[in-house]
C-alpha cells in the first residue's frame, strides 16, 4: 500500500483482504471506494465494489445508484423513458 497508494488493483486487493480476513466492513468499503476513485472506468473496481455492496443489505440503494452509473444501457432497456 505504501508503494502504490493510488493504484486501483492494489486498493482492490487490500479491500478484499480487509473484507474477508479482517472482517472490517467499513474499512473495506473505504478501500473499494478508493479503488473506484483511482480508476472509475475499471470493470474490476466497479464490479468488486458492486459485489461488496450487494452483500450488504443496508447498502442496496447505493448499489442501485452504482449500477445506474455503470450500466445506463441496461437500465435504459427496461425503461420507456430513454
C-alpha positions as CSV (number, residue, x, y, z in Angstrom):
1,X,0.0,0.0,0.0
2,X,2.8,2.4,0.7
3,X,4.4,1.9,-2.7
4,X,1.2,2.3,-4.7
5,X,-1.4,4.1,-2.6
6,X,-3.4,5.2,-5.7
7,X,-3.2,2.0,-7.7
8,X,-6.7,0.6,-8.3
9,X,-5.6,-3.1,-8.3
10,X,-3.6,-2.7,-5.1
11,X,-6.5,-1.0,-3.4
12,X,-8.9,-3.7,-4.5
13,X,-6.7,-6.5,-3.2
14,X,-6.4,-4.7,0.1
15,X,-10.1,-4.1,0.3
16,X,-10.7,-7.9,-0.3
17,X,-8.2,-8.7,2.4
18,X,-9.9,-6.3,4.9
19,X,-13.3,-7.6,3.9
20,X,-12.6,-11.4,4.1
21,X,-9.7,-11.7,6.6
22,X,-10.1,-8.7,8.9
23,X,-13.9,-8.7,8.7
24,X,-13.9,-4.9,8.8
25,X,-16.8,-3.8,6.6
26,X,-16.4,-0.1,7.0
27,X,-12.6,-0.2,6.2
28,X,-13.2,-2.5,3.3
29,X,-15.8,-0.1,1.8
30,X,-13.3,2.8,2.2
31,X,-10.8,0.9,0.1
32,X,-13.3,-0.3,-2.5
33,X,-14.4,3.4,-2.9
34,X,-10.7,4.5,-3.2
35,X,-10.2,1.8,-5.9
36,X,-13.1,3.2,-7.9
37,X,-11.9,6.7,-7.5
38,X,-8.4,5.7,-8.6
39,X,-9.8,4.2,-11.8
40,X,-13.5,5.0,-12.3
41,X,-13.6,3.1,-15.6
42,X,-12.2,-0.1,-14.2
43,X,-14.6,-3.0,-14.6
44,X,-12.7,-4.8,-11.8
45,X,-13.0,-1.9,-9.4
46,X,-16.7,-1.3,-10.2
47,X,-17.6,-5.0,-10.2
48,X,-15.9,-5.7,-6.9
49,X,-17.4,-2.7,-5.2
50,X,-20.9,-3.6,-6.5
51,X,-20.4,-7.2,-5.3
52,X,-19.4,-5.9,-1.9
53,X,-22.5,-3.6,-1.8
54,X,-24.7,-6.4,-2.9
55,X,-23.7,-8.4,0.2
56,X,-24.7,-5.6,2.5
57,X,-28.5,-5.4,2.9
58,X,-28.4,-1.8,4.2
59,X,-26.4,-0.7,1.2
60,X,-28.8,-1.8,-1.6
61,X,-29.8,1.8,-2.6
62,X,-26.1,2.7,-3.0
63,X,-25.6,-0.5,-5.1
64,X,-28.5,0.5,-7.3
65,X,-27.0,4.0,-7.8
66,X,-23.7,2.5,-8.7
67,X,-25.4,0.3,-11.3
68,X,-27.2,3.3,-12.8
69,X,-23.8,4.9,-13.4
70,X,-22.1,1.8,-14.7
71,X,-24.9,0.2,-16.7
72,X,-27.1,3.0,-18.1
73,X,-27.9,0.9,-21.2
74,X,-29.2,-2.0,-19.1
75,X,-31.5,0.3,-17.2
76,X,-32.5,2.2,-20.3
77,X,-33.7,-1.0,-21.9
78,X,-36.0,-1.7,-19.0
79,X,-37.5,1.8,-19.2
80,X,-39.6,3.6,-21.8
81,X,-38.1,7.0,-21.0
82,X,-34.9,6.5,-22.9
